[in-house]
């Protein structure tokens, strides 16, 4: 199992009230987290694209953000978590161009994640008059298979669809290295896993809450991906899941950090905006908040495998559970209201004590899949994207 980091520009109201430059500081801190993750052996960093989601995510221009990180990092793969390819939000051709440009700037380290957006507050802002979020599925389905054609055809054949059109044109630049960047889909519901598998896409599993939920959705994905008819040049057989992670020198210190991290507020915001996610029992409707987390609640969340928290040995065992459940990649959602110092400690300790025991392959899993599209003569683990 490989490891990643997920950043999104979280700027809660309490931080903004205390710091007039909170938005700037949050975004700059997160760049430092990714740079440290690169040095600590993490293989992936995912950056969100969200719009209008006050407090929850101020990271809207993730193409710009990832371009900076391409220069600031060396080995970590940089992923769009997500780029939104719905024509009313971003013209698909411009999305293809940005993805290929990031592939060049990163030396073949770009991971192309797409999805349909966080929920009605975000997406319907771009679609006046539309009231049904299911409409976005039609737009995404119409578009996703066109990206490999734009990248791989010398002159893109053009497209005449229901929601967007383009005459034949050369879409430039072309991706760097073999084939094209690995393709992923952000799964907002368990049923999306099998759909992604059938298309040969990796899954960004933002909807999985605990290890017990992982096993059956992975099974549905792995069954589907075996019979994949990939929309791209190769199958990206990959399931990534996200989890909160706090690692400290001692168990008690980790729990204390978690208690002070405002996790209840972040979780409440998650379900405020992600109204397409399955809502677990007990999650209140916004603006009502989940109760503040006590040490007892944190210990219960750890016991129920709903968060990763503890000393390095405990965090190792908790991560192994995700690996045993079938996750190909575990990405940690940071920051979560935790101080920069404690967040950097989490990244450092996981890099020193957890990753070397679990991820022993020097080559990125997606790099192997991408190299497979270059043909049998391509040496594994070499070239751009390794």
URCOR-V454534 format. One record per residue. PSI is psi as a letter, one per 40 degrees, with the letter a starting at -180 (* if undefined). BURIAL is b if it has 24 or more other ideal C-beta (glycine too) atoms within 12 Angstrom, else e. D_CENTER is the distance of its C-alpha to the mean C-alpha in Angstrom with 1 decimal. Layout:
PSI|BURIAL|D_CENTER  PSI|BURIAL|D_CENTER
This chain:
h|b|15.5  i|b|13.3  i|b|11.4  i|b|8.5  i|b|8.0  h|b|5.8  i|b|8.3  e|b|9.5  f|b|13.3  h|b|14.6  g|b|18.4  i|b|20.3  d|e|23.9  d|e|25.6  d|b|24.1  d|e|25.0  d|e|28.4  d|e|29.1  h|e|27.8  d|e|28.6  f|e|26.1  d|b|23.3  d|b|20.8  d|e|21.6  d|e|21.6  d|b|18.1  d|b|16.6  d|e|18.8  d|b|18.1  d|b|14.3  d|b|15.3  d|b|17.5  d|b|15.1  d|b|13.1  d|b|16.6  d|b|17.7  d|b|14.8  d|b|15.9  d|e|19.4  e|b|18.6  e|b|17.4  i|b|13.6  e|b|12.5  i|b|9.0  h|b|7.6  h|b|4.5  h|b|6.5  i|b|6.9  h|b|9.9  i|b|12.2  h|b|15.9  e|e|18.8  g|b|16.9  h|e|19.3  d|b|18.5  d|b|15.1  h|b|13.3  e|b|15.4  g|b|12.9  d|b|14.0  g|e|14.9  e|b|11.8  d|b|13.8  d|e|16.4  d|b|14.3  d|b|12.8  d|b|16.4  d|b|17.7  d|b|15.3  d|b|16.5  d|e|19.9  e|b|19.3  i|b|17.7  d|e|19.2  d|b|17.4  h|b|13.7  i|b|11.6  h|b|9.7  i|b|6.9  h|b|6.8  f|b|4.0  i|b|6.7  h|b|10.3  h|b|12.6  e|b|15.4  h|b|17.8  d|b|21.1  e|b|22.1  d|b|19.0  h|b|18.6  h|b|21.1  d|b|19.7  d|b|21.8  d|e|20.5  d|b|16.9  d|b|18.2  d|b|20.2  d|b|17.4  d|b|15.2  d|b|18.4  d|b|19.4  d|b|16.2  d|b|16.9  d|b|20.4  d|b|19.7  e|b|17.4  f|b|19.9  e|b|17.8  e|b|14.6  h|b|12.4  h|b|9.7  g|b|10.0  h|b|7.4  i|b|9.5  a|b|10.4  e|b|13.2  i|b|12.3  d|b|12.4  a|b|16.0  d|b|19.6  d|b|20.0  d|b|17.5  d|b|18.1  e|b|21.8  d|e|22.4  e|b|22.2  g|b|24.3  h|e|27.6  e|e|29.5  h|e|26.7  e|e|26.5  h|e|24.7  d|b|21.0  d|e|21.7  d|b|22.9  d|b|19.4  d|b|19.1  d|e|22.1  d|b|20.8  d|b|17.6  d|b|19.8  d|b|22.3  d|b|20.0  d|b|17.5  e|b|20.2  d|b|21.7  d|b|19.1  d|b|20.5  d|b|23.9  d|b|23.4  d|b|22.3  d|b|24.8  h|e|27.9  d|e|30.2  h|e|30.9  h|b|28.5  e|e|30.7  i|e|29.7  h|b|28.6  g|e|30.5  a|e|28.4  d|e|28.8  e|b|26.3  i|b|26.5  i|e|28.8  h|b|29.3  i|e|32.4  h|e|32.2  i|e|30.9  h|e|29.6  h|b|26.0  i|e|25.6  i|e|24.4  i|b|23.6  i|b|20.7  h|b|21.7  a|b|22.9  h|b|22.9  b|b|21.8  i|b|18.5  i|b|14.9  i|b|13.0  h|b|11.9  i|b|9.1  h|b|9.2  h|b|7.4  h|b|10.1  e|b|11.7  i|b|14.7  d|b|15.9  e|e|17.9  e|b|15.1  d|b|14.5  d|b|17.9  d|b|17.7  d|b|14.7  d|b|16.8  d|b|19.8  e|b|18.4  f|b|17.2  i|b|13.5  i|b|10.8  h|b|9.0  h|b|5.5  g|b|7.7  e|b|7.3  e|b|11.1  h|b|12.4  d|b|14.5  i|b|16.6  d|b|17.6  d|e|20.3  e|b|18.0  d|b|16.2  d|b|19.3  d|e|20.4  d|b|17.2  d|b|16.6  d|e|20.3  d|b|20.0  d|b|17.2  d|b|19.2  d|e|22.4  d|b|21.1  d|b|19.6  d|e|23.0  f|e|24.6  i|b|21.9  g|e|23.2  h|b|20.5  e|b|20.0  a|b|19.5  e|b|21.6  i|b|20.2  h|b|18.2  g|b|14.8  g|b|15.5  h|b|12.3  h|b|10.7  h|b|7.7  i|b|8.2  i|b|7.6  i|b|11.0  i|b|13.0  h|b|15.0  h|b|18.3  h|b|20.5  i|b|24.0  d|e|27.3  i|e|28.6  d|b|27.5  d|e|29.4  d|b|27.8  d|b|24.3  d|b|25.4  d|b|27.1  d|b|24.0  d|b|22.1  d|b|25.1  e|b|25.0  e|b|21.3  f|b|21.6  d|b|19.1  d|b|21.1  d|b|20.6  d|b|16.8  d|b|16.9  d|b|19.5  d|b|17.6  d|b|14.7  e|b|17.3  d|b|19.2  d|b|16.8  g|b|14.8  e|b|18.1  e|b|16.9  i|b|15.4  h|e|18.1  h|e|19.9  i|e|21.1  h|e|24.8  e|e|25.7  h|e|23.0  i|e|25.3  h|e|25.2  i|e|24.5  e|e|26.3  h|e|27.3  i|e|25.1  i|b|24.5  i|e|27.1  i|e|26.5  h|b|25.5  i|e|28.4  d|e|28.7  d|e|29.7  d|b|26.6  d|b|24.4  d|e|26.4  d|e|26.1  d|b|22.3  d|b|22.4  d|e|25.1  e|e|23.2  f|b|20.1  e|b|18.1  i|b|17.1  h|b|17.4  h|b|20.3  a|b|23.4  i|b|25.0  d|b|23.8  d|e|25.6  d|b|24.3  d|b|20.6  d|b|21.3  d|b|22.8  d|b|20.0  d|b|17.4  d|e|20.0  d|b|20.0  d|b|16.4  d|b|17.5  d|e|20.6  e|b|18.9  e|b|17.3  h|b|13.7  d|b|13.1  h|b|10.3  h|b|9.9  h|b|7.5  h|b|9.3  h|b|8.9  i|b|11.5  i|b|13.9  f|b|15.2  e|b|18.7  i|b|19.7  i|e|21.8  d|e|20.7  d|e|23.1  d|b|21.9  d|b|18.2  d|b|19.4  d|b|21.5  d|b|18.7  d|b|16.9  d|b|20.3  d|b|21.5  d|b|18.6  d|b|19.0  d|e|22.7  e|b|23.2  d|b|20.3  d|b|18.5  d|e|21.9  e|e|23.0  d|b|20.2  g|b|18.7  e|e|21.9  h|e|21.0  e|e|21.1  h|e|19.4  h|b|15.8  d|b|15.6  d|b|14.2  d|b|17.1  d|b|19.6  d|b|18.6  d|b|18.8  d|b|22.1  d|b|23.4  e|b|23.6  e|b|25.8  i|e|28.5  e|e|30.4  e|e|31.6  h|e|28.3  h|e|28.3  i|e|25.2  e|e|23.4  i|e|25.1  a|b|24.5  i|b|21.5  e|b|18.0  *|b|19.5
